[in-house]
Amino acid sequence: MKSKQEREFENTSIPPEDLKKILDAGMHAPSGYNLQTTTFYAVTDGEIRKKLA
């Protein structure tokens, strides 16, 4: 038996100052062996988000 998870999100934008705080926290978070190879992309355009989904 396979499980399927679907998520529903509100169609609201995150305020730019909140998004900056979230991304800053992620960039300053520790990584394995301090390699820091993580890249973050913040896609705010609804059409691009649909294409990525």
N, C-alpha and C positions, 0 to 999 in steps of 0.2 A: 504494500500500500504506500503510495507516494503522497506527500503532503504538498499543498500549494499555498503559498502565502501571497495575499494581495494587500497592497497598502493604499490607503486613500489619504490624500493630502489636501489641505485647504488651498484655494487659489488666491493666496495673499502673498505679498512680497515681504521679505525680511528687510527692515530698515538698514540702510548702508552702514550706520555706526555699529549696529548689532552684528552684521555680517563681518565687519572688520575685526570685532572682538573675537568672534568664533574662529576666524582664520588665524589670527594672532595666537590664540590658545593652541591651535593645532600645530602651528609652526614652532612653538616653543615646547611642545610636548616631547618627552624623551622617545628615542627610537632604539631598536635593538643594536647593541654595540655602538651606539651613538653614530650610526651611519647616515642618518638624516637624508634618506633617499625618497622621501614622500613628496609628492606634488599635489597641490590642491587646485581645483578649477571651480570657480563660482559662476555658474551659468544663470544669468538673470533674464534672458530673452525666452519667452514662452515657446516660440516656434522652434528654437534650437533644442529646448528641453524635450519637446515632443519627438524630435528626430533622434535624440539620444536614448529615449525610453525603449 
